[in-house]
């Protein structure tokens, strides 16, 4: 479903601020595989997602999505097949449009635009059914502007928008980091439900090491622009946070510098 081959990205090449963000990263995901990504500050996690989605051009390597080489495709073309949720709840929605209008935009992604009415009764019924999954009462506020929602409600809505048309790949960039713990758990639970039911190929960056082992089917840890650990199967099932920290420091020769990860 997704194949990343020898992916490299350097910022400020040739300058005094040169920074190798990704160093020949190789990664493969099968359909329905849910991979969590952890790592310290500057490990390359967000850069990896930005390269896959087309935000950044890569220096070397290839990106294969659903057997198609998309390495040279611009971001807008890849967005037809990639759903993404960012850390900032304000990024994924239009605050001055209603919940219904936001969902209609997401629902129209990849479809040809005609002269038919923007939102049909059938669409509204579908939107309400999907909103009920959130268990936040938003199905009763469908005509309300998104700007009136809380951060957690907006993030849950963004997740719904990213998956209302099944994407070939779902990218989650610390999408619960800005939420309070209770709402974060709710959004993580919803994420697990949607990914499992739709069998979505998913990459999720998280700062919470415990969550990285509890959710998904596989966990990778990045350091210095490389994948240092790739946990799956029985090895992941038996892994604890303490052992994960120990293994990381042993393999990388460095200590974790991300307090949110250590305290999460």
C-alpha positions as CSV (number, residue, x, y, z in Angstrom):
1,X,0.0,0.0,0.0
2,X,2.8,2.4,0.9
3,X,6.5,2.0,0.2
4,X,9.2,4.5,1.0
5,X,12.5,3.7,-0.5
6,X,15.9,5.4,0.5
7,X,14.1,8.6,1.4
8,X,16.5,11.5,2.1
9,X,15.9,15.1,2.9
10,X,18.3,17.9,4.0
11,X,17.4,21.4,4.9
12,X,19.7,24.3,4.2
13,X,22.0,22.2,2.1
14,X,25.5,23.7,1.8
15,X,24.8,26.4,4.5
16,X,26.1,26.6,8.1
17,X,22.6,25.6,9.2
18,X,22.5,22.4,7.1
19,X,20.3,19.8,8.8
20,X,19.9,16.2,7.7
21,X,16.2,15.5,8.5
22,X,15.9,12.1,6.8
23,X,18.7,9.8,6.0
24,X,17.9,7.0,3.6
25,X,14.6,6.0,5.3
26,X,13.0,2.7,4.1
27,X,9.5,1.8,5.2
28,X,6.7,-0.4,3.9
29,X,3.0,-0.6,5.0
30,X,0.4,-3.1,4.0
31,X,-3.3,-2.4,3.7
32,X,-4.9,-1.9,7.1
33,X,-1.5,-1.6,8.9
34,X,-1.6,1.1,11.6
35,X,1.9,2.3,12.5
36,X,2.6,4.6,15.4
37,X,5.8,6.8,15.2
38,X,7.7,8.1,18.2
39,X,11.1,9.8,18.6
40,X,12.8,12.7,20.2
41,X,12.9,16.3,19.0
42,X,14.2,16.6,15.5
43,X,14.1,12.9,14.9
44,X,12.5,13.4,11.5
45,X,8.9,12.3,12.3
46,X,7.0,15.2,10.9
47,X,9.4,15.6,8.0
48,X,8.7,12.0,7.0
49,X,4.9,12.8,6.9
50,X,5.5,16.0,5.0
51,X,7.6,14.3,2.4
52,X,5.0,11.5,2.0
53,X,2.2,14.0,1.6
54,X,4.1,16.2,-0.8
55,X,4.6,19.3,1.4
56,X,8.4,18.9,1.0
57,X,10.2,17.8,-2.1
58,X,12.7,15.0,-1.4
59,X,16.4,15.0,-2.3
60,X,16.6,11.3,-3.0
61,X,14.5,8.2,-2.9
62,X,11.0,7.1,-4.0
63,X,7.5,7.1,-2.6
64,X,5.1,4.5,-3.8
65,X,1.4,4.7,-2.9
66,X,-0.9,1.9,-3.9
67,X,1.6,0.6,-6.5
68,X,1.9,4.1,-8.1
69,X,5.1,6.2,-7.9
70,X,3.9,9.5,-6.5
71,X,7.4,11.0,-5.9
72,X,7.0,13.7,-8.4
73,X,3.3,14.4,-7.8
74,X,2.5,17.8,-6.1
75,X,0.8,17.9,-2.8
76,X,-2.7,18.7,-4.2
77,X,-2.6,15.5,-6.3
78,X,-1.6,13.4,-3.5
79,X,-4.2,14.9,-1.2
80,X,-6.9,13.2,-3.3
81,X,-5.6,9.9,-1.9
82,X,-4.2,10.9,1.4
83,X,-6.1,12.0,4.5
84,X,-4.3,14.1,7.1
85,X,-4.9,15.5,10.6
86,X,-2.5,18.0,12.1
87,X,-1.6,18.8,15.7
88,X,-3.4,22.2,15.6
89,X,-7.2,21.7,15.7
90,X,-7.6,24.9,13.8
91,X,-5.8,23.6,10.7
92,X,-8.2,21.0,9.4
93,X,-11.5,23.0,9.3
94,X,-12.9,26.3,8.0
95,X,-14.1,28.1,11.1
96,X,-16.6,30.4,9.4
97,X,-18.4,27.6,7.7
98,X,-20.9,25.2,9.3
99,X,-20.2,21.6,10.3
100,X,-22.3,20.4,7.4
101,X,-20.4,22.6,4.9
102,X,-17.1,21.4,6.1
103,X,-18.1,17.8,5.7
104,X,-19.5,18.6,2.3
105,X,-16.1,19.9,1.2
106,X,-14.4,16.7,2.4
107,X,-17.1,14.5,0.9
108,X,-16.6,16.2,-2.5
109,X,-12.8,15.5,-2.6
110,X,-11.8,13.8,-5.8
111,X,-15.2,14.1,-7.3
112,X,-16.1,16.1,-10.5
113,X,-17.8,19.4,-9.8
114,X,-21.2,19.9,-11.4
115,X,-24.1,22.2,-11.1
116,X,-26.0,20.1,-8.6
117,X,-26.9,21.6,-5.2
118,X,-24.0,21.6,-2.7
119,X,-25.5,19.5,0.0
120,X,-28.4,17.1,-0.7
121,X,-30.7,15.6,1.9
122,X,-29.0,12.2,1.4
123,X,-25.6,13.9,2.2
124,X,-27.0,15.5,5.3
125,X,-28.4,12.1,6.5
126,X,-25.0,10.5,5.9
127,X,-23.2,13.4,7.7
128,X,-25.4,13.0,10.8
129,X,-24.9,9.3,10.9
130,X,-21.1,9.8,10.8
131,X,-21.2,12.5,13.4
132,X,-23.1,10.2,15.8
133,X,-20.0,8.0,15.8
134,X,-18.1,10.9,17.6
135,X,-20.6,10.8,20.5
136,X,-20.2,14.5,21.0
137,X,-23.7,15.6,20.0
138,X,-22.5,17.3,16.8
139,X,-25.2,15.6,14.7
140,X,-27.6,18.0,16.4
141,X,-25.5,21.1,15.7
142,X,-24.8,20.4,12.0
143,X,-25.9,24.0,11.0
144,X,-23.6,25.6,13.5
145,X,-20.3,27.2,12.5
146,X,-17.2,25.3,13.3
147,X,-15.6,28.3,15.0
148,X,-18.0,27.8,17.9
149,X,-16.7,24.3,18.6
150,X,-14.0,23.4,21.2
151,X,-10.5,22.2,20.1
152,X,-11.4,18.6,20.8
153,X,-14.7,18.8,18.9
154,X,-12.9,20.4,15.9
155,X,-10.2,17.7,16.0
156,X,-12.7,14.9,16.1
157,X,-14.5,16.6,13.1
158,X,-11.2,16.9,11.2
159,X,-10.6,13.2,11.7
160,X,-14.1,12.5,10.4
161,X,-13.5,14.7,7.4
162,X,-10.1,13.0,6.6
163,X,-11.8,9.6,6.5
164,X,-15.4,10.3,5.1
165,X,-14.0,9.4,1.7
166,X,-11.8,6.4,2.4
167,X,-8.2,7.5,1.8
168,X,-5.5,5.2,0.6
169,X,-3.3,6.5,3.4
170,X,-4.1,8.4,6.6
171,X,-1.4,10.6,8.2
172,X,-1.9,11.7,11.8
173,X,0.7,14.2,13.1
174,X,0.4,14.3,16.9
175,X,-3.4,14.9,16.4
176,X,-4.2,14.6,20.1
177,X,-1.2,16.6,21.5
178,X,-3.1,19.9,21.9
179,X,-6.1,18.3,23.6
180,X,-6.8,17.7,27.3
181,X,-6.2,14.1,28.4
182,X,-9.9,13.1,28.5
183,X,-10.7,14.4,25.0
184,X,-7.3,13.0,23.7
185,X,-8.3,9.5,24.8
186,X,-11.7,9.9,23.2
187,X,-10.2,11.0,19.9
188,X,-7.6,8.2,20.0
189,X,-10.4,5.7,20.6
190,X,-12.3,7.1,17.6
191,X,-9.1,6.9,15.6
192,X,-8.7,3.2,16.5
193,X,-12.3,2.5,15.6
194,X,-12.2,4.3,12.2
195,X,-8.9,2.8,11.2
196,X,-9.9,-0.7,12.2
197,X,-13.3,-0.7,10.6
198,X,-12.2,0.9,7.4
199,X,-8.9,-1.0,7.3
200,X,-7.0,2.2,6.7
201,X,-3.3,2.2,6.1
202,X,-2.2,4.7,8.8
203,X,0.9,6.5,10.1
204,X,0.4,8.2,13.5
205,X,3.0,10.3,15.2
206,X,2.5,10.5,18.9
207,X,4.5,12.0,21.8
208,X,2.9,9.4,24.2
209,X,5.1,6.3,24.4
210,X,2.4,4.3,26.2
211,X,-0.2,5.2,23.5
212,X,2.3,4.2,20.8
213,X,2.3,0.7,22.2
214,X,-1.4,0.5,23.0
215,X,-2.7,1.7,19.6
216,X,-2.0,0.4,16.1
217,X,-0.3,-2.8,15.0
218,X,3.3,-1.7,14.8
219,X,5.6,0.9,16.3
220,X,8.6,2.6,14.9
221,X,11.1,4.9,16.7
222,X,13.1,7.5,14.8
223,X,16.3,9.2,15.7
224,X,18.6,11.4,13.7
225,X,16.5,11.0,10.6
226,X,16.6,7.2,10.7
227,X,14.3,4.4,11.9
228,X,16.1,3.0,14.9
229,X,13.5,0.5,15.9
230,X,10.6,-1.3,14.2
231,X,8.4,-3.2,16.7
232,X,5.7,-5.6,15.6
233,X,4.3,-9.0,16.5
234,X,5.3,-10.6,19.8
235,X,8.2,-8.2,20.4
236,X,5.8,-5.2,20.4
237,X,3.2,-7.1,22.4
238,X,5.7,-7.7,25.2
239,X,7.3,-4.3,25.1
240,X,6.9,-1.8,28.0
241,X,7.7,1.9,28.1
242,X,10.7,1.4,30.4
243,X,12.2,-1.3,28.1
244,X,11.5,0.8,25.0
245,X,13.5,3.7,26.5
246,X,16.3,1.3,27.5
247,X,16.4,-0.3,24.0
248,X,16.3,3.1,22.3
249,X,19.2,4.4,24.4
250,X,21.2,1.2,23.8
251,X,20.7,1.3,20.0
252,X,21.1,5.0,19.4
253,X,23.7,5.8,22.0
254,X,21.7,8.8,23.0
255,X,19.1,9.7,25.7
256,X,15.6,10.8,24.8
257,X,15.3,14.6,24.9
258,X,11.5,14.9,24.7
259,X,10.0,15.5,28.1
260,X,6.4,15.0,26.8
261,X,7.4,11.5,25.7
262,X,9.0,10.6,29.0
263,X,6.2,12.0,31.1
264,X,3.3,11.0,28.8
